[in-house]
């Protein structure tokens, strides 16, 4: 990063960052920030905060990344050209964090600000590429292709950048038109990346090729998925290894699927723990800095004994509040979900009673009156008929729900049943899987899965629950398995299971209980896509 200031902590922090030690880098950048504030060096302070914000965003703490970037902007002057480079970098980080929080409109505006203050052509093309990715995400493919075309025209001397843009153009054209064949451009980019020894680029090419062939030629997709996994291991990218393992689980023969699933499960757990540790560590570093300032004031007014008592008390309160808040939010979410589902079921039952009792009763009265010549054309018959139509329309009303991000809704629902004694693992629950599923089917499947998880929580005593989602031709299959006590015989048709059977019948699906396994329970749910 460009700079025109002297800060003894800054270079040390950069070395930690470049050597892959984000915790140490964050801590020393925080010291560099404090040094800048003490010496009234706004550029030094801003640059340190920007680096801290980028580290937070990279660790998945997008709210923390936003907050720190906004703080950095307070020390930058848009009218000072020496600050423009830092403004461009900072707005780009804000754009990335906002994009990952799915606030796409504001993300586009932030990338525009990054481009406005960029004084380097390579940086400008990077910010443009990020903006194009937002358009691709919101399916505005024409705008995305227009930007990629602008970038491509200026990348003739940079082979790696040319390969990246060529790949993005091919993928966008394929997303825009499923009949478009992106393979020639994908392979051309792959050859360039091999020649340039660009392992990260090769990883991207193998991922795109596997995605393209996954439905057309599964064997070819499996070949590219293996290549992606190998390269991801070489570059030590946990995210890409997880993505490759998901493809291998879906495409591999049954014997190999179990192996890849076990690898995926261990890697996913360790990755999540590492990300949580990093975010907590960054939070703790900033907390310790603020606490240190408070301690210095206390030392001036009180003795050592009181100081330690306050520190211990403050730490205990924070720990209790932090733990209590998490437990409260989790319990509140589950109660709200159960209440919403109860209200929805009651509305459906009420509407059905309206149809069975009121509408059908009115229809019988109308039939009798129609058979009496003296009353056949009476206004009262018309009024009864109008009341019948209204009651029938009311009975057909169903609660409506907005399920645009249904995969996230299912993720939140199933993960809410995880606890210290029970792990819940999801495989294949992606946005594309649910795109063509009807709202009715989504609603019923949500209730079915909730019922299964409630039964699991009450009766199974399972420590591991795995739910796998897949689409085979025009059917969605959901495989549930746990290592609990299982069901000794056929499931007894209590209210929950009866409702589950009714719901799956309503969408033309089937549900199968496998009670012959040695331990635990396996259930398969299948239903048509539309």
Rosetta blueprint (number, residue, H / E / L):
1 X L
2 X L
3 X L
4 X L
5 X L
6 X L
7 X L
8 X H
9 X H
10 X H
11 X H
12 X H
13 X H
14 X H
15 X H
16 X H
17 X H
18 X H
19 X L
20 X L
21 X L
22 X H
23 X H
24 X H
25 X H
26 X H
27 X H
28 X H
29 X H
30 X H
31 X H
32 X H
33 X H
34 X H
35 X H
36 X H
37 X H
38 X H
39 X L
40 X L
41 X L
42 X H
43 X H
44 X H
45 X H
46 X H
47 X H
48 X H
49 X H
50 X H
51 X H
52 X H
53 X H
54 X H
55 X H
56 X H
57 X H
58 X H
59 X L
60 X L
61 X L
62 X H
63 X H
64 X H
65 X H
66 X H
67 X H
68 X H
69 X H
70 X H
71 X H
72 X H
73 X H
74 X L
75 X L
76 X L
77 X L
78 X L
79 X L
80 X L
81 X H
82 X H
83 X H
84 X H
85 X H
86 X H
87 X H
88 X H
89 X H
90 X H
91 X H
92 X H
93 X H
94 X H
95 X H
96 X H
97 X H
98 X H
99 X H
100 X H
101 X L
102 X L
103 X L
104 X H
105 X H
106 X H
107 X H
108 X H
109 X H
110 X H
111 X H
112 X H
113 X H
114 X H
115 X H
116 X H
117 X H
118 X L
119 X L
120 X L
121 X H
122 X H
123 X H
124 X H
125 X H
126 X H
127 X H
128 X H
129 X H
130 X H
131 X H
132 X H
133 X H
134 X H
135 X H
136 X H
137 X H
138 X L
139 X L
140 X L
141 X H
142 X H
143 X H
144 X H
145 X H
146 X H
147 X H
148 X H
149 X H
150 X H
151 X H
152 X H
153 X L
154 X L
155 X L
156 X L
157 X L
158 X L
159 X H
160 X H
161 X H
162 X H
163 X H
164 X H
165 X H
166 X H
167 X H
168 X H
169 X H
170 X H
171 X H
172 X H
173 X H
174 X H
175 X H
176 X H
177 X L
178 X L
179 X L
180 X L
181 X L
182 X L
183 X H
184 X H
185 X H
186 X H
187 X H
188 X H
189 X H
190 X H
191 X H
192 X H
193 X H
194 X H
195 X H
196 X L
197 X L
198 X L
199 X H
200 X H
201 X H
202 X H
203 X H
204 X H
205 X H
206 X H
207 X H
208 X H
209 X H
210 X H
211 X H
212 X H
213 X H
214 X H
215 X H
216 X H
217 X L
218 X H
219 X H
220 X H
221 X H
222 X H
223 X H
224 X H
225 X H
226 X H
227 X H
228 X H
229 X H
230 X H
231 X H
232 X H
233 X H
234 X H
235 X L
236 X L
237 X L
238 X H
239 X H
240 X H
241 X H
242 X H
243 X H
244 X H
245 X H
246 X H
247 X H
248 X H
249 X H
250 X H
251 X H
252 X L
253 X L
254 X H
255 X H
256 X H
257 X H
258 X H
259 X H
260 X H
261 X H
262 X H
263 X H
264 X H
265 X H
266 X H
267 X H
268 X H
269 X H
270 X H
271 X H
272 X H
273 X H
274 X H
275 X H
276 X H
277 X H
278 X H
279 X H
280 X H
281 X H
282 X H
283 X H
284 X H
285 X H
286 X H
287 X H
288 X H
289 X H
290 X H
291 X H
292 X H
293 X H
294 X H
295 X H
296 X H
297 X H
298 X H
299 X H
300 X H
301 X H
302 X L
303 X L
304 X H
305 X H
306 X H
307 X H
308 X H
309 X H
310 X H
311 X H
312 X H
313 X H
314 X H
315 X H
316 X H
317 X H
318 X H
319 X H
320 X H
321 X H
322 X H
323 X H
324 X H
325 X H
326 X H
327 X H
328 X H
329 X H
330 X H
331 X H
332 X H
333 X H
334 X H
335 X H
336 X H
337 X H
338 X H
339 X H
340 X H
341 X H
342 X H
343 X H
344 X H
345 X H
346 X H
347 X H
348 X H
349 X H
350 X H
351 X H
352 X H
353 X H
354 X H
355 X H
356 X H
357 X H
358 X H
359 X H
360 X H
361 X H
362 X H
363 X H
364 X H
365 X H
366 X H
367 X H
368 X H
369 X H
370 X H
371 X L
372 X L
373 X L
374 X L
375 X L
376 X L
377 X L
378 X L
379 X H
380 X H
381 X H
382 X H
383 X H
384 X H
385 X H
386 X H
387 X H
388 X H
389 X H
390 X H
391 X H
392 X H
393 X H
394 X H
395 X H
396 X H
397 X L
398 X L
399 X L
400 X L
401 X L
402 X L
403 X L
404 X L
405 X L
406 X H
407 X H
408 X H
409 X H
410 X H
411 X H
412 X H
413 X H
414 X H
415 X H
416 X L
417 X L
418 X L
419 X L
420 X L
421 X L
422 X L
423 X E
424 X E
425 X E
426 X E
427 X E
428 X L
429 X L
430 X L
431 X H
432 X H
433 X H
434 X H
435 X L
436 X L
437 X L
438 X L
439 X H
440 X H
441 X H
442 X H
443 X H
444 X H
445 X H
446 X H
447 X H
448 X H
449 X H
450 X H
451 X H
452 X H
453 X H
454 X H
455 X H
456 X H
457 X H
458 X H
459 X H
460 X H
461 X L
462 X L
463 X L
464 X E
465 X E
466 X E
467 X E
468 X E
469 X E
470 X E
471 X E
472 X E
473 X L
474 X L
475 X E
476 X E
477 X E
478 X E
479 X E
480 X E
481 X E
482 X E
483 X L
484 X L
485 X L
486 X L
487 X L
488 X L
489 X L
490 X L
491 X L
492 X L
493 X L
494 X L
495 X H
496 X H
497 X H
498 X H
499 X H
500 X H
501 X H
502 X H
503 X H
504 X H
505 X H
506 X H
507 X L
508 X L
509 X L
510 X E
511 X E
512 X E
513 X E
514 X E
515 X L
516 X L
517 X L
518 X L
519 X L
520 X L
521 X E
522 X E
523 X E
524 X E
525 X E
526 X E
527 X E
528 X E
529 X L
530 X L
